[in-house]
Amino acid sequence: MNLAASPLAAQLRRQLDATPWLRWALLAIAALAALLVLQGLEQVRTQAQKQAIDEEVKLRRIKALQGQDVWLARAKESAALREALLAQIPPANTPGAAQAALQSWLQSLANSTSDPQKVRTAVEGTAPVEALPGVVRLRATLRGGMSPREALNIARQVEGGRDLVVIESLDIRSDSNPNASIGMNAYYRLPASGAGAQP
């Protein structure tokens, strides 16, 4: 093997002696290779440093949370708020029953005005609430001829009721022909099998 390598080495030396620019080319190639290796090592070092910094930040966050009961207290508060919210949502056997209950309640609000014949109510179909399985939302509107005071009284009754109803829009006009429009969302709990059913 040394015999085969030695003539090859001698031939390479002769070529290098015959062409001086080849030496410079080999030196340039060696320098570029060394530069690439150094660049790769620098990238590895930078990546390792970044990971170390990230891990240190995580460790500091965990240490900052040690001994704190804030999160447990917040979890309990959230659970209590959820239970209180669910307690305000009345049950209904079917989506149709929920619509009928809401329509009846809206009619009682309309009857509290000075001229119920001028007040119209409308209830749209049910839509499931994704965040609360088994709960549906109904959009409803109460609109018609009523004074601003009557409209505000109705709004107070809606907000002060024991059932969960949220006023979405309130439009009151007090010109020569006073009227008002109240848009709201009402929520009902359905049995598990009827939550996604249609009336």
C-alpha positions as CSV (number, residue, x, y, z in Angstrom):
1,M,0.0,0.0,0.0
2,N,2.9,2.4,0.7
3,L,4.4,1.5,-2.7
4,A,1.1,2.5,-4.4
5,A,0.8,5.6,-2.3
6,S,4.3,6.8,-2.7
7,P,4.3,7.2,-6.6
8,L,0.9,8.9,-6.3
9,A,2.4,11.4,-3.7
10,A,5.4,11.9,-5.9
11,Q,3.2,12.6,-8.9
12,L,1.1,15.1,-6.9
13,R,4.3,16.9,-5.7
14,R,5.5,17.2,-9.3
15,Q,2.1,18.7,-10.4
16,L,2.2,21.1,-7.5
17,D,5.8,22.2,-8.4
18,A,4.8,22.5,-12.1
19,T,1.7,24.7,-11.4
20,P,2.2,27.1,-8.5
21,W,-1.4,28.4,-8.8
22,L,-2.6,24.9,-7.8
23,R,-1.0,25.4,-4.4
24,W,-2.8,28.6,-3.9
25,A,-6.1,26.9,-5.0
26,L,-5.5,24.1,-2.5
27,L,-4.8,26.7,0.3
28,A,-8.0,28.6,-0.7
29,I,-10.0,25.3,-0.6
30,A,-8.6,24.4,2.8
31,A,-9.3,27.9,4.1
32,L,-12.9,27.7,2.9
33,A,-13.4,24.3,4.4
34,A,-12.0,25.5,7.7
35,L,-14.3,28.6,7.5
36,L,-17.4,26.3,6.8
37,V,-16.5,24.1,9.8
38,L,-16.1,27.2,12.0
39,Q,-19.4,28.6,10.8
40,G,-21.2,25.3,11.5
41,L,-19.7,25.2,15.0
42,E,-20.8,28.8,15.6
43,Q,-24.3,27.9,14.6
44,V,-24.3,24.9,16.9
45,R,-23.0,27.1,19.8
46,T,-25.6,29.8,19.1
47,Q,-28.4,27.3,19.1
48,A,-27.2,25.7,22.3
49,Q,-27.0,29.1,23.9
50,K,-30.5,30.0,22.8
51,Q,-31.9,26.7,24.2
52,A,-30.0,27.3,27.5
53,I,-31.6,30.8,27.8
54,D,-35.1,29.5,27.0
55,E,-34.7,26.8,29.7
56,E,-33.5,29.3,32.2
57,V,-36.5,31.5,31.5
58,K,-38.8,28.5,32.0
59,L,-37.1,27.6,35.2
60,R,-37.4,31.2,36.5
61,R,-41.1,31.2,35.7
62,I,-41.6,27.9,37.5
63,K,-39.7,29.2,40.5
64,A,-41.7,32.4,40.6
65,L,-44.9,30.3,40.8
66,Q,-43.7,28.1,43.6
67,G,-45.6,28.6,46.8
68,Q,-48.3,30.7,45.1
69,D,-51.9,29.7,45.8
70,V,-53.2,32.3,43.4
71,W,-53.9,29.8,40.6
72,L,-55.8,27.4,43.0
73,A,-57.9,30.4,44.2
74,R,-58.6,31.5,40.6
75,A,-59.6,27.9,39.6
76,K,-62.1,27.8,42.5
77,E,-63.4,31.3,41.6
78,S,-63.9,30.2,37.9
79,A,-65.7,27.0,39.0
80,A,-68.0,29.1,41.3
81,L,-68.7,31.6,38.6
82,R,-69.5,28.8,36.1
83,E,-71.9,27.2,38.6
84,A,-73.6,30.5,39.3
85,L,-74.0,31.1,35.5
86,L,-75.5,27.6,35.0
87,A,-77.9,28.3,37.9
88,Q,-79.3,31.2,35.9
89,I,-80.0,29.1,32.8
90,P,-83.5,27.6,33.0
91,P,-84.2,24.1,31.8
92,A,-86.3,23.2,28.8
93,N,-87.3,19.7,27.6
94,T,-87.0,20.6,23.9
95,P,-85.9,23.5,21.7
96,G,-89.6,24.1,20.9
97,A,-90.4,24.3,24.6
98,A,-87.6,26.8,25.1
99,Q,-88.9,29.0,22.2
100,A,-92.5,28.8,23.7
101,A,-91.2,29.8,27.2
102,L,-89.3,32.7,25.8
103,Q,-92.2,33.8,23.6
104,S,-94.5,33.8,26.6
105,W,-92.1,35.8,28.7
106,L,-91.6,38.4,25.9
107,Q,-95.4,38.7,25.6
108,S,-95.7,39.4,29.3
109,L,-93.1,42.2,28.9
110,A,-95.1,43.6,25.9
111,N,-98.3,43.5,28.0
112,S,-96.6,45.7,30.6
113,T,-96.5,48.6,28.1
114,S,-99.4,51.1,27.8
115,D,-100.4,49.8,24.4
116,P,-99.5,46.1,24.0
117,Q,-101.1,46.0,20.6
118,K,-98.3,48.1,19.2
119,V,-95.5,45.9,20.5
120,R,-94.3,42.9,18.4
121,T,-92.1,40.0,19.6
122,A,-90.0,37.6,17.5
123,V,-88.0,34.5,18.5
124,E,-85.5,32.9,16.2
125,G,-84.4,29.2,16.3
126,T,-82.1,27.7,18.8
127,A,-78.3,27.5,18.4
128,P,-76.0,25.4,20.6
129,V,-73.4,27.2,22.8
130,E,-70.1,25.4,22.1
131,A,-68.5,26.3,25.4
132,L,-71.5,24.9,27.4
133,P,-72.7,21.5,26.2
134,G,-76.4,21.1,26.5
135,V,-77.0,24.8,26.5
136,V,-78.8,26.6,23.6
137,R,-79.1,30.3,22.7
138,L,-82.2,31.9,21.3
139,R,-82.2,35.3,19.7
140,A,-85.3,37.4,20.4
141,T,-86.5,40.9,19.5
142,L,-89.2,43.1,21.2
143,R,-90.1,46.2,19.2
144,G,-92.9,48.6,18.8
145,G,-94.5,51.8,19.9
146,M,-93.5,52.6,23.5
147,S,-92.2,55.6,25.4
148,P,-88.5,55.7,26.3
149,R,-89.4,55.2,29.9
150,E,-91.3,52.0,29.1
151,A,-88.4,50.8,27.0
152,L,-86.0,51.4,29.9
153,N,-88.3,49.7,32.3
154,I,-88.4,46.6,30.0
155,A,-84.6,46.7,29.8
156,R,-84.4,46.7,33.6
157,Q,-86.8,43.8,33.8
158,V,-84.7,41.8,31.3
159,E,-81.4,42.5,33.1
160,G,-82.9,42.0,36.6
161,G,-84.6,38.7,35.9
162,R,-83.4,35.5,37.5
163,D,-82.9,33.8,34.1
164,L,-79.9,34.4,32.0
165,V,-80.9,36.9,29.2
166,V,-78.4,39.3,27.7
167,I,-79.5,42.5,25.9
168,E,-77.6,42.7,22.7
169,S,-79.0,45.9,21.2
170,L,-81.2,48.7,22.4
171,D,-82.6,51.3,20.1
172,I,-85.0,54.0,21.5
173,R,-86.5,56.8,19.5
174,S,-88.4,59.6,21.3
175,D,-89.8,61.7,18.4
176,S,-93.4,62.4,17.6
177,N,-93.9,58.6,17.1
178,P,-91.9,57.0,19.9
179,N,-90.8,53.5,19.5
180,A,-88.1,51.1,20.7
181,S,-86.4,47.9,19.7
182,I,-84.7,45.5,22.1
183,G,-82.6,42.6,20.8
184,M,-81.6,40.0,23.3
185,N,-80.1,36.5,23.7
186,A,-81.8,34.0,26.0
187,Y,-80.2,30.7,27.2
188,Y,-81.8,27.4,28.1
189,R,-80.5,24.0,29.3
190,L,-81.7,21.0,27.3
191,P,-81.5,17.3,28.1
192,A,-78.3,15.8,26.6
193,S,-80.2,14.1,23.8
194,G,-82.0,17.3,22.8
195,A,-79.2,19.9,22.8
196,G,-78.6,19.6,19.1
197,A,-82.2,18.8,18.0
198,Q,-84.3,21.2,16.1
199,P,-87.9,22.1,17.2
